[in-house]
Amino acid sequence: MLCSCSYESQMIDGGNAVIERIDSYKDSIGTTPSSLSDIGIAIVDESNPPYYYQRIDSLHYTLSFSNGVGAVSYTHLRAHE
C-alpha cells in the first residue's frame, strides 16, 4: 500500500504541474485548451499521458487520473479566476 500512496503523491505533483501549464495557457490565450496537446503534452494513447483532461467550456476544466484499478482518485476542477 505504501507504493500506492507514493504513486498518488507523484501523480498529484505531476497533475499540479499540468494545471500550471493549463492556467498559463488560459492567461495568454484567454481560454482553456481544447486538449493537453495544446499545451505541449503529446497524447500517445488512453494511458499516456496518465492524466484525463476534459474541457468543460472556455473557463472550466477537469483534470484527473486513475489509481491503477480503474477508479479516478483525483479530480481537479478549475475555473478561470
Secondary structure, 3 states (H helix, E strand, C coil): CHHHHHHHHHHHHHHHHHHHHHHHHHHHHCCCCCCHHHHCCCCCECCECCEEEEECCCCEEEEEEECCCCCEEEEEEEECC
